[in-house]
Amino acid sequence: MKRSEFLYLSGLGAGAFMLPGLSLMGKSIDPAQALDVVDVRIKKALADVALNAARSKGASYADIRIGRYLNQFVSTRENRVLGVTNTESYGVGIRVIADGCWGFASSNNVEKEDIAKLAERAVAVAKANAKIQGEPVKLAPQKGYGEVSWKSPIERNAFEVPVKEKVELLLSTNAIAMQGGASFVNSVILAVNEQKYFASTDGSYIDQDIHRIYPNFTVTKIDRSTGKFDTIRSLSTPMGMGYEYLDPKESSKVRGIVTRYKDRYDILEDIKSATVKVDEKMKAKSVEPGKYDMVLDPSHLWLTIHESVGHPTELDRVLGYEANFAGTSFLSLERMNSKKFNFGNKLVNVVADKTQKGSLGAVGYDDEGVACKKWDIVKDGILVNFQATRDQAHMIGLNESQGCSYAQSWQDVQFQRMPNISLLPGKEKLSVDDLIKNVEKGIYIIGDGSFSIDQQRYNFQFGGQMFYEIKEGKIVGMLKDVAYQSNTQEFWNACGAICDESDYRLGGAFNDGKGQPSQSNAVSHGCSTTRFNGVNVINTARKI
Amino acid sequence: MGILSKEEAQAILKKALSFSKADECEVSLSGSQGGNIRYARNAVSTAGDMSSMGLAISSTFGKKTGSATINEFDDASLEKVVRRSEELAQLAPANPEYVTLEGPKTFAESITFNPATAAITPDIRAEAVRKSLEVAKAAKLEAAGFLENTTSFSAIMNSKGLFAYNKDTDVSFSVTTRNQAGTGSGYVSNSFNDISKLDTLALTKIAAGKANGSAGARAIEPGKYTVILEPLAASDMLSNLVRSFDARGAEEGRSFMSKKGGGARLGEQLFNEQVNIYSDPFNPDLPGATWNGDGLPIERTSWVEKGVVKNLSYSRFWAQKKGVKPIPGAGRIIMEGGSASLEDLIKSTEKGILVTRFWYIRSVDPQTLLQTGLTRDGTFYIENGKIMFPIKNFRFNESPIIMLNNVEALGKPERNGNMIVPPMKIRDFTFSSLSDAV
């Protein structure tokens, strides 16, 4: 099967929860077992076995990741629980350089003897491929950190919250939708915990405990007489947080035509609103195609940033390493080195940041033992940098890695993945209301929808959840069948205004796909509401 | 642990079940081993060797189910995991959609295992990639590709006496070749059960031909065109359609298969008469397991006959509720075609566009299955039965339902990924904008 970009999570739907078979994400375990941790002394001893075995077989460099990956899915529809599944995946991945070539091997057998053999296998893979290797791998220098640790700054571990509490919250959410006249509702809480241990021949022994959460729902309304249906999804986003994300806080609510959320989410308020809005959406006017000024809420714009800024600035795409799958990039080393390439206009400033609190990409160290950092990607509209790993740093004249290495599990080899890539808020004070006041003919989009972009990231098309028509500075009603098409450079040069930091929010995804075999990466994108002038809008309604 | 034989798997499953005290219990065991090479810029970028195995158990009291898993297989560990699943079942909320387990059945022996594919080593992979690189270097192109082989087994057993086992092999290869200037790109991909059918040299030559042939593309106006879709492009368009062949979604009113006033559009003529789609685990080019995780047999199933929808999948719960036989989903599908070659389809076209493949297809409207995406790696303009010149890539907005109504002709089917589909000639295919991407 071909899988591309965002991986389908449909395999983890209702049916999958009821099966005893192994899910995509790992094996299932009971909730209590998820609270066990593997002693760091045991992991260090195992790591030393691997590193010594790899060196004795001829590796010039080796690293090992001992990973325990936990997921919990609580899934409901209407008044019933479809599944409560805890999964655990525990194993080890060893990566080496031998004869100038990478080799990798992984296994779920985490005994000393197995680990030594696994290291030998990784070296054998490297040596087999060295025969067809071009340039030898060149790693940017990296000092060893010794024994260090890092933990997501969470307030409440989602795995310690009783399943009963989660089930009750989701069923209460569903009840509000059904009482409000919804035809169907599905709701889910996904919790993730990555317990990762990394060690390398550079002398690092890094223990990390990373937490993420994603509560969400879809409310569906059906009109049997016409055979039409429509849906609205929650305005929550996956976060690098604990269960505290689900504790509502008034100061985290952004009031407006629809309430949106910062670092705390009110699922009960959001479902009430979505149930009303899905009715309005069904009755909304079908959009007239043409040029509109687009006002894009962060719950929508994060995805446009992800696809049109995040992916083309990945160095592996720029260099051609992704040519056979996700594609290459319209950006080049020449364009970056010239420091003259107008990615956007002067309003556009984009940063890469793996340290941002609450974001999905925040960790202490990446998966090749590099401490995380923050750097500019686009400065005053000019492209200034990319996203690189240790073996790529020298290709853009850097003496150290930018810390962008990640593997979705112990089973997969680490490679360059996107850090959080965010649009900085406007420097001048500007509210959403004031921004809309200046729009003559526009569309205000809240929530992300359909998305598609070409393999070099020029031409894109995005849909959304809720579309509001703006006429002469005022919101006049809801629209439907809206999608906009543009070209990345034209779009970012048509940026008209960016709201100030009081409107800044994160959006993100657990399942950004890249690589072969394809791997998922969790990444956030921050921004404030932004206006883009004169964007082409199409009507997506069809008769079949 | 790697790959267990039927007898080895059966012994572990039997042992685990012997500890069960639940009303119903089912155990599954699966494992895989394999390896891959990824290359880019005419050199290896990453490569690996992977293996894993695990056992999962579900215990049910009434309609309360608990699941647990383990990757140790001694008696004490097996008993521990059974007890844990039973404790969890007692704590779980009752699931109103729980259906009692399937009883014993005899499943046909599958044809999914190939010993030569199972015997692939890192050196065999390296040699296959060397041949591909040789073609690219000789043609002065840059190659990026991926070769992966997997051998896996899975087995299930339950307290009602059901047992099933399957062993599977697969090797897949894809390569993109691009010219130095970045103005031409070609692609080829295929998957095989049997390694002897994989010829990385011949496949890379096809990609190289596309790369050179697509250089210097001209822009033509977007709009409605007759298209010739190569089998790869045709299979890209059909993936979402196949996922929608489900009775529950249709009968609940939230699928393109939902009928006005309620019910499913089963038995309706939804597509052109030339459209016939089925699945068959015994197709030698696309063999599949003969049972699924629910313990249901997977048999030859007809989905569309002469454009009429003949079957929709029914989960065990939905089948019981509706009083019909459960039907596993349309996983690996085969669409029938004719005997015409791709060249024949081109020859018969007065004015049209040849599409090698599509990219980044996403659903735009589930109501009509409208989807958007782009052409990639070789798009050509056809006039008077001949390829005239390469053209720039397009974004399309089109529904596979409309597309399968506009079928002019179908060619000889070929496997791509997990589908066998013919090249297709389709009229009035909607391209909505141009892309600068190569």
Contacts between the chains, C-beta under 8 A, distances in Angstrom:
chain1	res1	chain2	res2	distance
A	1	B	417	5.5
A	1	B	418	5.3
A	2	B	189	7.7
A	2	B	236	7.4
A	2	B	239	7.8
A	2	B	417	5.5
A	4	B	359	7.3
A	4	B	360	6.2
A	5	B	360	6.3
A	10	B	243	7.4
A	15	B	315	6.1
A	18	B	58	7.9
A	18	B	65	7.0
A	18	B	95	7.2
A	18	B	97	7.7
A	18	B	98	7.5
A	19	B	28	7.7
A	19	B	58	7.7
A	19	B	293	4.9
A	19	B	294	7.4
A	20	B	26	5.3
A	20	B	27	6.6
A	20	B	28	4.9
A	20	B	56	4.3
A	20	B	57	5.9
A	20	B	58	3.9
A	20	B	67	5.7
A	20	B	156	7.7
A	20	B	293	7.9
A	21	B	28	4.8
A	21	B	30	6.9
A	21	B	56	6.1
A	21	B	154	7.5
A	21	B	156	7.6
A	21	B	293	4.6
A	22	B	28	7.5
A	22	B	30	5.8
A	22	B	54	5.5
A	22	B	56	5.9
A	22	B	69	7.3
A	27	B	54	4.7
A	27	B	56	6.0
A	27	B	69	3.6
A	27	B	70	7.8
A	27	B	71	7.2
A	28	B	56	6.1
A	28	B	67	4.7
A	28	B	68	6.5
A	28	B	69	5.2
A	29	B	68	6.0
A	29	B	69	6.2
A	30	B	66	7.4
A	30	B	68	5.4
A	30	B	84	5.4
A	30	B	85	7.8
A	30	B	87	7.3
A	30	B	88	5.0
A	33	B	68	8.0
A	33	B	84	7.7
A	80	B	95	7.1
A	80	B	96	5.5
A	80	B	97	7.2
A	81	B	93	4.7
A	81	B	95	6.6
A	82	B	95	7.3
A	82	B	97	7.2
A	83	B	95	7.8
A	84	B	92	6.5
A	84	B	93	7.8
A	85	B	67	6.9
A	88	B	69	7.6
A	90	B	71	7.8
A	91	B	52	6.8
A	101	B	44	6.2
A	101	B	47	8.0
A	102	B	44	7.3
A	102	B	45	7.4
A	102	B	46	5.6
A	102	B	47	6.6
A	103	B	47	6.2
A	103	B	48	7.6
A	104	B	46	6.5
A	104	B	47	6.5
A	104	B	48	3.8
A	104	B	49	7.3
A	105	B	48	6.3
A	105	B	49	4.5
A	105	B	50	7.2
A	106	B	48	6.8
A	106	B	49	7.7
A	106	B	50	5.0
A	106	B	51	7.8
A	106	B	52	8.0
A	107	B	50	7.5
A	107	B	51	5.4
A	107	B	52	6.9
A	108	B	51	7.6
A	108	B	52	4.5
A	108	B	53	6.8
A	108	B	54	7.2
A	108	B	71	5.6
A	109	B	1	7.5
A	121	B	49	5.3
A	122	B	48	8.0
A	122	B	49	7.4
A	124	B	122	6.3
A	125	B	35	7.2
A	125	B	47	5.3
A	125	B	48	6.5
A	125	B	49	5.4
A	125	B	122	5.1
A	126	B	47	7.5
A	128	B	47	7.9
A	128	B	122	4.0
A	128	B	123	5.2
A	128	B	125	7.6
A	128	B	126	4.8
A	129	B	37	6.4
A	129	B	44	4.4
A	129	B	47	5.0
A	129	B	122	7.3
A	129	B	126	5.5
A	131	B	126	6.2
A	131	B	130	7.5
A	132	B	39	7.9
A	132	B	43	7.4
A	132	B	44	6.0
A	132	B	126	5.7
A	132	B	129	6.1
A	132	B	130	4.9
A	132	B	133	6.2
A	133	B	43	5.5
A	133	B	44	5.4
A	134	B	41	7.1
A	134	B	42	6.1
A	134	B	43	3.3
A	135	B	43	6.7
A	163	B	91	7.8
A	167	B	93	6.4
A	183	B	252	7.9
A	183	B	253	7.0
A	183	B	254	7.9
A	184	B	252	6.7
A	184	B	254	7.0
A	220	B	254	5.8
A	222	B	252	7.5
A	222	B	253	4.0
A	222	B	254	6.3
A	224	B	253	6.0
A	224	B	261	6.3
A	224	B	262	5.3
A	225	B	260	7.4
A	225	B	261	6.7
A	226	B	260	6.5
A	227	B	253	7.2
A	227	B	258	5.6
A	227	B	259	6.4
A	227	B	260	3.7
A	227	B	261	7.1
A	228	B	367	6.6
A	229	B	253	5.8
A	229	B	254	4.8
A	229	B	258	7.3
A	229	B	366	7.9
A	229	B	367	6.6
A	231	B	254	8.0
A	319	B	40	7.9
A	319	B	41	7.0
A	320	B	40	5.6
A	320	B	41	5.2
A	320	B	142	6.4
A	320	B	144	6.2
A	320	B	178	7.3
A	321	B	40	4.3
A	321	B	41	7.1
A	321	B	45	5.6
A	321	B	144	7.0
A	322	B	40	7.6
A	322	B	144	7.6
A	323	B	40	6.1
A	323	B	142	7.5
A	323	B	144	3.8
A	323	B	176	4.9
A	323	B	178	6.1
A	323	B	185	7.9
A	324	B	38	8.0
A	324	B	40	7.0
A	324	B	144	4.0
A	324	B	145	5.4
A	324	B	146	5.8
A	324	B	174	5.9
A	324	B	175	6.3
A	324	B	176	4.2
A	324	B	187	7.6
A	325	B	146	7.3
A	327	B	359	7.5
A	327	B	376	8.0
A	327	B	437	7.4
A	328	B	178	7.8
A	328	B	182	7.6
A	330	B	436	7.1
A	330	B	437	7.4
A	411	B	50	5.9
A	411	B	52	6.6
A	412	B	48	7.9
A	413	B	46	5.0
A	413	B	48	5.2
A	415	B	46	6.3
A	450	B	362	5.1
A	450	B	363	6.2
A	450	B	364	4.7
A	450	B	372	6.8
A	451	B	362	6.0
A	452	B	360	4.7
A	452	B	361	7.2
A	452	B	362	4.6
A	452	B	372	4.8
A	452	B	373	5.7
A	452	B	374	7.2
A	452	B	395	7.5
A	453	B	360	6.1
A	454	B	359	6.8
A	454	B	360	6.9
A	454	B	374	4.8
A	454	B	376	7.5
A	454	B	393	6.6
A	454	B	395	7.5
A	454	B	435	4.5
A	454	B	436	8.0
A	454	B	437	3.8
A	455	B	359	5.6
A	455	B	360	7.4
A	455	B	374	7.6
A	455	B	376	5.7
A	455	B	437	5.4
A	456	B	436	7.2
A	456	B	437	3.8
A	456	B	438	6.7
A	457	B	437	7.6
A	458	B	435	5.6
A	458	B	436	4.5
A	458	B	437	5.2
A	459	B	374	6.8
A	459	B	393	8.0
A	459	B	395	5.5
A	459	B	433	6.2
A	459	B	434	7.2
A	459	B	435	3.8
A	459	B	436	7.1
A	459	B	437	6.8
A	461	B	364	8.0
A	461	B	372	5.2
A	461	B	395	6.4
A	461	B	397	7.8
A	463	B	364	6.2
A	481	B	365	7.6
A	483	B	364	6.4
A	483	B	372	7.5
A	485	B	395	6.9
A	485	B	432	7.0
A	485	B	433	5.4
A	487	B	436	7.3
A	515	B	38	7.8
A	516	B	36	7.4
A	516	B	38	5.4
A	516	B	146	4.0
A	516	B	148	7.4
A	516	B	174	7.8
A	517	B	36	6.5
A	517	B	148	6.4
A	536	B	433	7.8
A	538	B	397	7.0
A	538	B	432	6.4
A	540	B	364	5.0
A	540	B	365	5.4
A	540	B	370	5.9
A	540	B	397	6.9
A	541	B	365	7.3
A	541	B	368	7.7
A	542	B	365	6.9
A	542	B	368	4.3
A	542	B	370	5.1
A	542	B	399	5.8
A	542	B	402	7.0
A	543	B	368	7.5
A	544	B	256	6.6
A	544	B	368	4.8
A	544	B	369	7.5
A	544	B	399	6.1
A	544	B	401	4.9
A	544	B	402	6.3
